[in-house]
Amino acid sequence: MLDRSPRRSVSNFRDRVSGGSVNMVVRATKPLPMTLMIDSLWLRVHDVWRRSKIAIRPGVSSIDVTAFETRYGVVLPTDVRDYFRAADGTGDLMDDGLYRFWPLAEVKPVHDVLVSDRFEYSDRYSYPDCFVFGDHCINCWDYAVQLTKDSMQPAPVFRVTGGEPPGEQMAASFREFMSRYAQNPDDIM
């Protein structure tokens, strides 16, 4: 008879064969490590941050991702989800190229970011379904990813300029944008 009670670790086990059946005794003594497989792209992004003396922030939980998706009525594509699960942006810190990647809790629709008491942003509504996830040089311009209810969409990335003409598409997908950044941060300028 197999002991099927839930166990978090296995430090010792003994099996006994008797009459053609296998009996196992499992004893839990220490927890197994809980690991998250991190895509090599995110590790290369983390390397850029480390070279800028930025500590890698823990990734967000599945609960955080679900809360974001529910709040905005979107589904994060796999690459965007994996990026935030691997590390939650750079916090308040900029890398050596003056790029800052926002924590998930700060990510907002472009029209909610381009708000000012002093003037009106002419391109505030020029980026439908786009969410700001980073900026360059303390918001000289922002980077926004398109998010919809379709988890299979490629999540193109746009430069948000806050003026006329509106910014352009920087990459056909979030993964392409982050790959270019990991290769050479100046490639996303």
N, C-alpha and C positions, 0 to 999 in steps of 0.2 A: 504494500500500500504506500502511495506517495504522499508525503506531507505537503499539502498545498496551501498552507497558511502563508499570508504575505510576509516576506522577509526583505529587509533593505540590504542585507549583506550576508555573505557566506564566508565563514572562516574555517569551518570544519564540516566535512560531511563524510558519511560512511554509508556505503551501500552493501546490501546483503542479498545475495541471490539464493532464493529458496523455492524450490518447486516451480521454477520457471518464471517467477515474478521478481521484480526489483523493488526493494524497500530502501528508502533514503531517510536519513535523519539529518536535518539541517539545523545548525546552531548559529544564531546571529550574535556577533561580538563587536563589530565596528561597522559604521556605515560605508557603503560603497560611494566612491566619488561621483557626484552628479556633474556630468560634463555636457557642454553644448558644442556641437561641431561648428566651427567657425570657418566660413568660406575664406579662401586665401586672399581674395580681394579685400575683405574687411581687415585682415591682418596687415596687408600692405598699406591701407589707409591708416591704421594704427601706427605703423612705422613712421609715416610722415608726421603724425602728431607727436610721437616720442622724440623725433629729431628736433621738434620745436619745444621740447620740455613740457609737453602737455601730458598729464597723467590720464590713462585710459579709464573713462568712467564705466561703471557697470552697465550692462545692457538693461533694457526695460523688461518687465514681465509680460507674459501673455495677457494678463489682466489689464495692464496698461495699454497694450495694443488694442484689445477689444473695447476698452473705454473710449479711446480715440476714435476708432471706427464707428462706434455707436453715436458718439457726440456729433460727428460730421456726416454720417450716412455714407461712408466710403468703406472700401476694403483695400487694405494695403497689399500691393503686389508683393510677391515673395522676396524680391531683392530689397525692397524698402523695409519690409518686416524684418528680414535677416540683419540688415544694417543696424536698425535700432535695437535688436536683440543682442547684437555683438557689442555695442557700445552706445551710450545715450549722448551722442554728440560730443562737443568740446566744452560744454558749459559756457561760462563767460569768457573763456580764453580764445585768443586768435593764434593761428599758427604763424610761422615766420613770414608767410606770404600775405598775412593779414586776413585770412579766411577764418570764419567762425561757423561751426556747425551746431545748430540749435538742438537742445534736448527735445524729446517728443512733446513734453508738456508745453513748450513754447511754440511749436509748429501751429500755424494758423493760416486760414485762407488769405490770399493776397489782399482782397478788399478789406479785410480786418486789420492788416498790417499797414496799408497805405492810408493812414488816418492822421489828420493834423488839425489843430485848432487854428493855425495860422494861414493855411492855404489848402487848396484842393489839388489832389494828384490827378492829372489828366488821364493816366492809364490805370486808375484804380480798378476798373472793371474789365480790363483788357486781357485778363488771364483766367478764363472760366475754369473751374474745378482745380485750380492750382493753389498749392500750399507752400508757404515760405519755410524752408528748412535750413537756410544758411545765408550768410552775407559776406561781403568783402569790405574791408576798411570801414568798420562801424557804419554799415548801411549805405555806403556810397552806391551800392546796388545789392539786391538780394537775389537769391536763387530759389526757384519754386519748382516743385514737382507736381505733375498732373495726377490727381487721384480720383477714381470713380468707384462705382460699385462692382466693376469688373476686375477681379484680381489677376486676370491674364493680360491686361493692357500693359504696354511697355513702360509707362510712367515717364514721358518725356520731361526734360528739365529746361526751364526758361530763365533768362536773366531778366530781372524786374528792375527797371530803371527809375520808376517814379516820375516819369515825364514823357515828353514827345520826342521822337516816336517811341512807342512801347518797345520793350526789350525783345530780343530774338530768342528762338529756340537754340539752346546750347548743345543739346544731345538728344538723340532719338529715344534714349532710355536712361533711367536712373543709373543702371549698371554701367552704361557707357560713360556717363558723366563722372562717376566715382572712379572708374578705371583710368580715365584721363588724369584726374586729380592725383591718384596714387602713383601714376607714372611720372608726372611732372605737374605740380600744382599750378604753374603758370599757364598750362594749357587750358584752364577754365576761365582765364581772365577775359 
